[in-house]
Amino acid sequence: MDSTILAQITGNIATVGYGLATLGPGLAVGIVAGKTVEAMARQPEMAGRLQVTMFLGIAFAELLAFIGVATFFIFQ
């Protein structure tokens, strides 16, 4: 019976932990997009290069979230 209760608590804590872990990539994407818009406003001629760099930054930030999902399934 103790192991059943422990498994239930672990699952709930893991869910909360992953929810908190998504704050990092979410903040990173917001900062990257905001700074890119700011840079485009200052130098419109660099918009194409800035967008490519922005999408790369967003991809790397979202990769952290996908790693968090994968670790849940690996360590389950």
NUBA-618437 format. One record per atom (N, C-alpha, C): x, y, z; residue in three letters; atom name. Coordinates in Angstrom, 3 decimals. Example, Ala and Ser with C-alpha at 12.3 -4.5 7.8 and 13.67 -1.06 7.14 Angstrom:
- xx,yy,zz,rest,atom
- 13.190,-5.690,7.800,ALA,N
- 12.300,-4.500,7.800,ALA,CA
- 13.200,-3.300,7.800,ALA,C
- 12.850,-2.250,7.080,SER,N
- 13.670,-1.060,7.140,SER,CA
- 12.900,0.030,7.870,SER,C
REM end
This chain:
- xx,yy,zz,rest,atom
- 0.823,-1.193,0.000,MET,N
- 0.000,0.000,0.000,MET,CA
- 0.864,1.251,0.000,MET,C
- 1.969,1.227,0.703,ASP,N
- 2.844,2.391,0.748,ASP,CA
- 3.420,2.719,-0.622,ASP,C
- 3.752,1.692,-1.405,SER,N
- 4.322,1.941,-2.731,SER,CA
- 3.286,2.557,-3.672,SER,C
- 2.019,2.213,-3.508,THR,N
- 0.960,2.799,-4.329,THR,CA
- 0.813,4.288,-4.030,THR,C
- 0.835,4.641,-2.770,ILE,N
- 0.727,6.047,-2.389,ILE,CA
- 1.940,6.816,-2.886,ILE,C
- 3.122,6.221,-2.765,LEU,N
- 4.335,6.889,-3.222,LEU,CA
- 4.309,7.112,-4.724,LEU,C
- 3.828,6.142,-5.494,ALA,N
- 3.751,6.294,-6.950,ALA,CA
- 2.786,7.422,-7.319,ALA,C
- 1.700,7.527,-6.589,GLN,N
- 0.734,8.581,-6.873,GLN,CA
- 1.332,9.948,-6.565,GLN,C
- 2.021,10.077,-5.468,ILE,N
- 2.644,11.353,-5.113,ILE,CA
- 3.724,11.715,-6.119,ILE,C
- 4.529,10.750,-6.536,THR,N
- 5.595,11.002,-7.505,THR,CA
- 5.010,11.500,-8.820,THR,C
- 3.928,10.891,-9.283,GLY,N
- 3.305,11.321,-10.530,GLY,CA
- 2.806,12.751,-10.436,GLY,C
- 2.197,13.112,-9.322,ASN,N
- 1.691,14.472,-9.163,ASN,CA
- 2.828,15.482,-9.077,ASN,C
- 3.879,15.135,-8.356,ILE,N
- 5.017,16.046,-8.241,ILE,CA
- 5.718,16.197,-9.585,ILE,C
- 5.793,15.114,-10.351,ALA,N
- 6.416,15.180,-11.671,ALA,CA
- 5.618,16.110,-12.595,ALA,C
- 4.314,16.067,-12.491,THR,N
- 3.478,16.943,-13.318,THR,CA
- 3.712,18.405,-12.967,THR,C
- 3.762,18.701,-11.699,VAL,N
- 4.023,20.075,-11.260,VAL,CA
- 5.431,20.496,-11.669,VAL,C
- 6.385,19.584,-11.540,GLY,N
- 7.762,19.890,-11.935,GLY,CA
- 7.878,20.207,-13.410,GLY,C
- 7.196,19.431,-14.250,TYR,N
- 7.250,19.724,-15.679,TYR,CA
- 6.553,21.043,-15.985,TYR,C
- 5.481,21.326,-15.290,GLY,N
- 4.802,22.610,-15.485,GLY,CA
- 5.709,23.783,-15.155,GLY,C
- 6.476,23.653,-14.081,LEU,N
- 7.429,24.710,-13.735,LEU,CA
- 8.585,24.767,-14.731,LEU,C
- 8.956,23.607,-15.277,ALA,N
- 10.064,23.568,-16.234,ALA,CA
- 9.709,24.242,-17.549,ALA,C
- 8.428,24.355,-17.867,THR,N
- 8.045,25.013,-19.111,THR,CA
- 8.160,26.534,-19.028,THR,C
- 8.348,27.056,-17.828,LEU,N
- 8.503,28.507,-17.696,LEU,CA
- 9.777,28.994,-18.384,LEU,C
- 10.838,28.229,-18.312,GLY,N
- 12.111,28.627,-18.923,GLY,CA
- 12.003,28.829,-20.425,GLY,C
- 11.581,27.795,-21.170,PRO,N
- 11.433,27.983,-22.615,PRO,CA
- 10.398,29.046,-22.983,PRO,C
- 9.333,29.136,-22.191,GLY,N
- 8.320,30.157,-22.481,GLY,CA
- 8.873,31.562,-22.347,GLY,C
- 9.614,31.800,-21.289,LEU,N
- 10.251,33.112,-21.114,LEU,CA
- 11.298,33.367,-22.196,LEU,C
- 12.048,32.337,-22.545,ALA,N
- 13.090,32.492,-23.566,ALA,CA
- 12.487,32.877,-24.914,ALA,C
- 11.404,32.228,-25.296,VAL,N
- 10.768,32.544,-26.575,VAL,CA
- 10.240,33.977,-26.561,VAL,C
- 9.650,34.394,-25.468,GLY,N
- 9.153,35.768,-25.371,GLY,CA
- 10.259,36.793,-25.467,GLY,C
- 11.356,36.537,-24.806,ILE,N
- 12.486,37.475,-24.848,ILE,CA
- 13.095,37.526,-26.246,ILE,C
- 13.284,36.349,-26.862,VAL,N
- 13.882,36.303,-28.201,VAL,CA
- 12.998,37.045,-29.204,VAL,C
- 11.699,36.795,-29.177,ALA,N
- 10.796,37.452,-30.120,ALA,CA
- 10.744,38.957,-29.867,ALA,C
- 10.694,39.358,-28.611,GLY,N
- 10.645,40.783,-28.288,GLY,CA
- 11.895,41.528,-28.716,GLY,C
- 13.042,40.937,-28.470,LYS,N
- 14.299,41.588,-28.861,LYS,CA
- 14.457,41.625,-30.373,LYS,C
- 13.924,40.611,-31.067,THR,N
- 13.988,40.625,-32.527,THR,CA
- 13.133,41.744,-33.098,THR,C
- 11.939,41.925,-32.562,VAL,N
- 11.077,43.019,-33.019,VAL,CA
- 11.741,44.363,-32.742,VAL,C
- 12.351,44.484,-31.582,GLU,N
- 13.060,45.720,-31.237,GLU,CA
- 14.212,45.985,-32.207,GLU,C
- 14.952,44.946,-32.546,ALA,N
- 16.074,45.105,-33.477,ALA,CA
- 15.574,45.447,-34.881,ALA,C
- 14.454,44.868,-35.298,MET,N
- 13.898,45.180,-36.618,MET,CA
- 13.399,46.620,-36.676,MET,C
- 12.896,47.119,-35.570,ALA,N
- 12.443,48.507,-35.537,ALA,CA
- 13.632,49.461,-35.666,ALA,C
- 14.770,49.065,-35.122,ARG,N
- 15.961,49.929,-35.199,ARG,CA
- 16.645,49.843,-36.559,ARG,C
- 16.704,48.629,-37.129,GLN,N
- 17.358,48.443,-38.422,GLN,CA
- 16.491,47.568,-39.323,GLN,C
- 15.538,48.154,-40.021,PRO,N
- 14.613,47.360,-40.858,PRO,CA
- 15.310,46.585,-41.971,PRO,C
- 16.455,47.058,-42.423,GLU,N
- 17.144,46.360,-43.513,GLU,CA
- 17.720,45.010,-43.087,GLU,C
- 17.817,44.758,-41.786,MET,N
- 18.340,43.494,-41.275,MET,CA
- 17.227,42.502,-40.914,MET,C
- 15.995,42.799,-41.293,ALA,N
- 14.846,41.991,-40.869,ALA,CA
- 14.979,40.524,-41.280,ALA,C
- 15.439,40.253,-42.482,GLY,N
- 15.553,38.871,-42.948,GLY,CA
- 16.527,38.060,-42.115,GLY,C
- 17.688,38.616,-41.862,ARG,N
- 18.693,37.906,-41.064,ARG,CA
- 18.235,37.741,-39.614,ARG,C
- 17.581,38.754,-39.103,LEU,N
- 17.109,38.683,-37.721,LEU,CA
- 16.034,37.606,-37.544,LEU,C
- 15.168,37.474,-38.544,GLN,N
- 14.116,36.461,-38.437,GLN,CA
- 14.702,35.052,-38.432,GLN,C
- 15.704,34.825,-39.266,VAL,N
- 16.343,33.503,-39.288,VAL,CA
- 16.971,33.202,-37.930,VAL,C
- 17.678,34.169,-37.383,THR,N
- 18.303,33.981,-36.074,THR,CA
- 17.245,33.791,-34.988,THR,C
- 16.140,34.520,-35.081,MET,N
- 15.066,34.387,-34.104,MET,CA
- 14.477,32.983,-34.139,MET,C
- 14.225,32.455,-35.338,PHE,N
- 13.645,31.118,-35.428,PHE,CA
- 14.602,30.055,-34.904,PHE,C
- 15.892,30.233,-35.109,LEU,N
- 16.866,29.296,-34.540,LEU,CA
- 16.843,29.362,-33.010,LEU,C
- 16.787,30.566,-32.459,GLY,N
- 16.720,30.720,-31.011,GLY,CA
- 15.464,30.105,-30.423,GLY,C
- 14.344,30.294,-31.090,ILE,N
- 13.087,29.712,-30.627,ILE,CA
- 13.150,28.185,-30.690,ILE,C
- 13.747,27.662,-31.758,ALA,N
- 13.858,26.202,-31.893,ALA,CA
- 14.684,25.615,-30.758,ALA,C
- 15.795,26.249,-30.410,PHE,N
- 16.620,25.742,-29.320,PHE,CA
- 15.914,25.858,-27.975,PHE,C
- 15.163,26.910,-27.780,ALA,N
- 14.427,27.061,-26.523,ALA,CA
- 13.324,26.008,-26.410,ALA,C
- 12.638,25.740,-27.502,GLU,N
- 11.574,24.735,-27.478,GLU,CA
- 12.134,23.328,-27.356,GLU,C
- 13.365,23.134,-27.796,LEU,N
- 14.007,21.841,-27.634,LEU,CA
- 14.098,21.468,-26.159,LEU,C
- 14.305,22.449,-25.309,LEU,N
- 14.346,22.181,-23.867,LEU,CA
- 13.014,21.631,-23.369,LEU,C
- 11.917,22.153,-23.882,ALA,N
- 10.607,21.654,-23.480,ALA,CA
- 10.395,20.227,-23.973,ALA,C
- 10.825,19.922,-25.178,PHE,N
- 10.681,18.569,-25.700,PHE,CA
- 11.539,17.575,-24.915,PHE,C
- 12.706,18.011,-24.483,ILE,N
- 13.555,17.146,-23.660,ILE,CA
- 12.841,16.842,-22.342,ILE,C
- 12.157,17.832,-21.788,GLY,N
- 11.395,17.600,-20.563,GLY,CA
- 10.290,16.573,-20.746,GLY,C
- 9.617,16.610,-21.871,VAL,N
- 8.574,15.614,-22.156,VAL,CA
- 9.204,14.233,-22.326,VAL,C
- 10.316,14.177,-23.032,ALA,N
- 10.974,12.896,-23.277,ALA,CA
- 11.475,12.264,-21.984,ALA,C
- 12.000,13.062,-21.071,THR,N
- 12.501,12.492,-19.816,THR,CA
- 11.377,11.886,-18.990,THR,C
- 10.186,12.443,-19.102,PHE,N
- 9.053,11.841,-18.393,PHE,CA
- 8.819,10.414,-18.874,PHE,C
- 8.861,10.194,-20.198,PHE,N
- 8.620,8.867,-20.730,PHE,CA
- 9.808,7.936,-20.522,PHE,C
- 11.008,8.463,-20.504,ILE,N
- 12.192,7.628,-20.306,ILE,CA
- 12.248,7.104,-18.876,ILE,C
- 11.991,7.955,-17.908,PHE,N
- 12.133,7.576,-16.499,PHE,CA
- 10.836,7.092,-15.866,PHE,C
- 9.848,6.809,-16.656,GLN,N
- 8.564,6.370,-16.131,GLN,CA
- 8.626,4.956,-15.660,GLN,C
REM end
